[in-house]
């Protein structure tokens, strides 16, 4: 139950769809996902039987089964066999998101330091908002938790951060904090990631942060949160068991109850990981891989669609064809997180609030590390915006924001930006009329150029001011 006064939540009218260039199975999966949302997303409901879905979408049985496997992987729906069977709506979970996020973060080599840096960005936002949003119920919960920690009766040391995120009333913040807190633990083998001394220091820090939140002192709460997380990160780095990169074995453990195609996809991933195959390397030819894994052709191809969906590997046809490793891409994990947020009823206000604050932090980091290559990339983006065809412009207006996320050099922070941009873009594309799109196009071009001019000049205050006003204008338009 929320610990703050209820804030109005408007459901997004659309859902993440298949990215450009997706195979037919991914496109069909996107259409089914849209139907699930439109029908109110009722777990346990049977949408239709397999023959009915084949007829509805005018596809083959093989394509439908590949699409269903993707939906199962995202936690959206599963196929139930037998009398009364059909495509059954399911409930996506945070565990599913974490499973997919681990896979992506391992592939891009994300470090523990990058996870912590992103946590710091998000939890400073939490510390800033919590004093504004705290109500009496939240106050009593916060006091109780701090007392339990002091008495040593609270087993979950992450509970404080989860509670504080819930106090903000911002669902996107809650989900991001939950994901990153869980992922962070995977870099530290063992059941107790923090030493006794670190836990004692953490308990003290939590009490001081809570005092600032209850007092309504945003600045002090933010400063104490930063000091607390920096101290925690330093303590973890000193531990011999701490890893800077994820153990490959972690990405090979699929969710319980994985179907045959998903299990095969994990086995193929193991071959890629253990063989240290780089993008472009060949894993094997279809007949050889089917024989080696004793799989049917149908199961094998479903497994390949899962690998393709997560940009792990792709099948090339023809005389020189085979399964080839592909470069990592954030679109699959972005979609899974976006689907979960839509299911939970994330509001446009939630997205706008987090996005504005995250992108202000991004601008500050870019200015701190500005170099010649970054300047060249910013100039290229400005020139690209001037030449984008009018009919494609609104879809592309967020490219600058995604590029800025990438320029931080932190792939975890970039992923957060991509998820927020993904949701904003979908809502904007569906809701804005042609006249509204035209009206804002020139203004966006001018504003983007102004933001970049501020970054190039090294004027953090000016660049952040322009970015804040720009994102506030987008939120107002929505």
N, C-alpha and C positions, 0 to 999 in steps of 0.2 A: 504494500500500500504506500502511495506517495507520502513523503514526510513534509511536504510543503503544500501551500494552497494550490489548488488545481489551476493550471494555466491552460488556456484554450489551445487545443491541438487540432489542426486542420489536416486531414489525411491527404497525402499527395495523390493527384488524380491519375498518375501514370506510374509504371514500374520500369526498372532497368530492362532494356531490351538487348537482343543479341548485337554485338559489335559489328561494324562494317566488315564485309568479307566473310562472315560466318557461314558455315555449311548449313544446308537445309535443316538438319536436325536441331541446330542451335536456334535457328529462326522459329521453328515450330515450338521449341521449348519456351521461347520468349512470348509467343502468342498464348500458350497454355497458362503461363505465369500471369499474364494480363487477365485472363478469364478467372483465375483463382482470386485475384484482387477484386475484380468487378463483382464477383458473387459473394463477397464479404469474408472470404478466407475462413471457412469453417472446417477445422481439422476433423477428419473422419468422414466428411461428405464424399460421395462417389460422383465424380464429374461425368464420366461416361465409360462405356466399355471400350475395349481395344478396337473392335470393328467400327463402332460409332466414331471414334476419334480418327481412324484411318479415313473414313468417308468424309467427316467434317473438314479435315485439312487436305484431303485429296493427296495422300502420301502413301508410300509403301509401308508394310509392316516393319521392315528393317529400319526405316527412317524414324518411325514412331518410337520404336524401342530404344534407339539411340537418344532421342529427345527425352524420353522418360528417364533414362539413366542420368542425364544431365540434371533433370529436376530432382531426382533422388539425391544426387551429390550436393545440391544446393539446399536440401531439406524442404522442398516445396511440395512434392507429391511422390507417391510410389504406386506401382501396379500390383494389385491384389488379384490372385488367380482364383478360379473356382466359381461356384454358384454365388451370385450377388457380388461378384468381383468387378474390377474396373480400376480406373485411375483415382486413387484416394488422396485427398488433400492432407498434408502433414504440417508439422510446426517446425520452422527453422529454429536452431538453437545457437547460443553463444559458442558451445563446444564445436559446432560445425564451422563457425567462422574462424575460431582459433586453429582448427585443423588445417583449413585452407590458407590462413595467414602464415602458419609455420612453414608450409610448403613453399610459399612465395618468398618469405624472408630468408629461408635457407638458400634458395636458388640465387638470390641477389647478394648473398653474403652479408646480410645486415648484422651489425655488431651490437653487443650489449650497450655500448656507449650511445649508439644511435637510438636504441629503444628508450634509454633513460632521457636523452635530450628531448625526445618527442613527449614522453611522460611529463617532463618539466614544463613544456609549453602548455599542455592541456591542463595540468593540475595547478598551474599558476592561474589559469582562467577560472578553474573551480574555486580556488581560494579568493579570487576577486569577486565572484558572483555569490558565493554562499552567504556572506554577511548581509547582502541585500535581500536574499530570498528566505532566510531562516525564519520559521514561524515557531510557535511555542512547542508544538509536537516535535519538531526537529531539534529544538533546544534540549528537551528532556532526553531524546534519544542520544544526542551527542554527549551530554553529561554522563548518561548511563554507560555508554561505551568507553569513555575515558576512565571512568571509575573501574570498570571491569578489567581494562588493560592494566591499570595501576595495581589491582589485586591479583593479577596473573590468571584470571579466569576466562579471558577472551582468547581462544585458540587461533583465530584468524587475524593475523596482524594487518591484513589488507582491508579488513572490515571498515577501518576508519576512513580510508580513501574512498571506498565504495559508498559509505554513508554520506560523506561530504559531497560527492558527485550527485547523489540523489537529492540532496538539499537544494541544489541549483535548479531542480525542476526541468533540466535540459536533457532529453533522452539521448541525443547524440553524444553529449559529454559523458553520460553514464556508460554508454556502450564502449566508447573509445578507452576510457579509463579501465574498464573491466578487461578488455582485450589485452591492452598493454601490460597491465599488472600480471595477468596470467602468462603471457608470453615471456615476460622478464624472468619468471621463476624457472623456465626451461633452460636458461643459460647457467643455472646454478644446480648441479646434480645433488641429489640427497633430499631427504624429507624436510630438513630445516635449513632454508636458505640463509637465515640470519643467525649470527652468533648471539649468545646470551647478552653480551655487552651491547651489541648493536640493537637488540630488541629493547633493552632498557633505555637506550638513547632515543629509540624510535617512540617509545611510550611517553617519554618526557616531551619530545617534540610535538607529538600529537596533542598533548594537553595544552601546550602553549599556542598551537595553531587554533585549537578549539576556543581558547579564551579570547583570541583576537576575533574569531568569527562571531562569537556570542556578543562581544562588545561592539560589533558592527565596524571594526577597524580593517577595511579592505587592504590598505597598504601594508600593515603589519602582518596580516594573514598571508599575503602573497610573499613577503620577504621571508617569513618563517617557513613557508612551504618550500621555497627554493633552497634554503639552507638545509632543511631536513632531507630532501631528495638528493642533494649533492653529497651530503654526509653518508647517506645510505649507499649511493653509487661508489663512493670511495671505499667504504667497508667491504663491499662485494668484490671490488677489484683486488683487494689485499688477500682474499681467500684463494688458496691454491687450486681449489676445485672449480672455481669460476671459469667459464669459457667466454671468450669474446664472440665466438660464432657458434651457431646451433650444431649439436651433434647430429650427423646425418641419419642416425638410427631413429631420431624423433620423427622425421618426416615420412618414415616408412611404416608407421603404425597407423593404419586406417581406423575409422570409427567402427565400433562393435556392430556386427551384423552386416558388414560390407558384402555386397553381391559379387558374383563371379567376375563381372567386368571390372569392377572397382578393385578387387583383389589383384587381378591381372595387371591393371594400370599401375598399382603399387609395385608389383614385381618388376615391371619394365622400368619404373623409376629407379628401383634399386640398381639395376644394371647400369643406368646412366650415372647414378651417384658413385657407385663403387668403381666404375670404369673411368670416372672423372672425364666424361665425354663433354666436349665443348660444343657450343652452338655450331651447327653445320655438320657435326660428326654423324656418321651412320650407325644406328643401333643394330639393324639387320633387315633382311628382306621378309616380306609377309609370310611366305610359305615356311621359311626357316624358323621364324619366331613362333608361328602357330604350332609347329612340330615340337620345338624346344619346350614350350609351356603346356603342351597337350591340351590346347584350347580349340573350340569350334571357331569357324570363320566368323560367325555372328558375334560371339562373345569377344573375340579379338578386335573386331571393328568397333564395338561399343567401347572397349577399353581405349582404343585409339582416339575416339571422340573426346573422352575424358582428358586424355593427355593433351589433345589439341585445344580443348577449352581452357586449360590452365597454362597454355603456351609452354609445355614441356617438350613435346615432340610432335611431328606431323608426318603423315604418310604421303609420299610422292609416288605417283603412278608412272608407268612407262618402263622402258628397257633399263634405265638406270635408276629406277625407283627403289623405294624402301622407306623405313622409318628413320627420320632424321631429327636430331636434337634442335630445338628452336631457342631463341633468346627469350629470357624472362619478360613478362608483360604483366602490368598491374590490373588489366581490365577484368580478369576473372575474379580475383579477390575483391576488387572494388564492387563488382556486381553482387557478390555474396553478402558483403556487409550492407550494401544499399538495400537489398531485398529484405534483410533482417530488420533494418531500420523502418522501412515502409510497413512491414508486418506489425511492428510494435507501435505504429501510428506517429512516427516522428513528424513534427510540424515544420512548416516553412520558417517560422520564427526561430525554432531550435537550430536549424541548419544555418540561417543567416547569422545568428548570434555567434556560433562557434566559428563559422567560416571567417567572419570579419576579424576576430581576435587571432585566429591562427595565421591568417595572411599578413596581418601586421607584424607578427613575430617573424614570418618568412622574409619580409622586406628588410627588417633590421639585420637578420643574419646574412643576407646577400650583400648588403652595404658593408658589413664588417669584413667580408672576404672578397671584395670586388677586384677582378683582374681583367686583363685584356680580352681573354676568351669570353668572359661573361659579358663584357661590353659589346663585343661583336655579336653574340647571340641575342642580346636585347635589341640591337639595331636591326637584326634580321627579322625579329618578330614584329617590330613596328612596320617595316617595309611589307611584310606578308599581309598585315591587316589592311593595307591600302589596296591590295590587289585581289582580295578574296571576292568571288562573285557575290552579288547582292543576295541571291537566294540562299547562299550557304553561310551568310555572315553570322546570323544569330547562333547557329550551331557552333561556330568557331570562336565566338567572342571570349570564351573561357580558356582558349589555348594559352594565352599569356599567363594566366594564373597557374595553370598546370606546369608551364615551363619554369615559372619562378619557384614553384615547389621543388622541381628537379634541380634547380641551380643551388639549392641549399647544400647539396651533396649528401643529404640524409634521406635515404630511400624510405625510411619509416615515416618521417614527417611528410615526404612527398605522397605517400600512400594516403595519409589522412586528407591532404589537400585534394587528391584525386576523387576520393569518395564524396567529399562535400561538393566539389565541382560537378560530379556526375549527377547528383540529386538536383542541384540548382538548374543545370542545363535541361534535364528532362522536364522539370516543371515549367521552365521558361518556354521551351519549344512548344509545349502543348497549350499553354494558357494565353500567351501573348498573341494578339491579332496581327494581321499583316500591317495595318496602319501603325500599331504600337511599335512593331519591330522597326519599321522605317524611321519612326520618330526618334528612337533612341540610338540608331546605328551611328550617326555622325558624332553624337555626344560621347559614345563609348570610345570611338577611335581617338577623339581629342583627349579624353580622360586617360586612356591607356598610355598615350604618348607623354602626357604630363607626369604620370607615375614613373615611367622609365626615365624621363628627364631628371626627376628628383633623385632616382637611384644613381644614375650616371654622375650626377653632381656630388654624390656622397652626402646629400642632405636628407638624413634619416627622418627628421621631423616633418619636412615638406612631403617626402614620399609617403610616409605613413598617413599623414593628413589626407592626401589625395586618395590613397587606397581606401581609407575609412569612409570617406564621402562617397566614393564610387560603389563600394559594397552596400552601403546604406541605401543608395539610390536603386540598386538591383533589388534589394529586399522590399523596398517600397513599391516597386513596379509589380512585384509578385503578390 
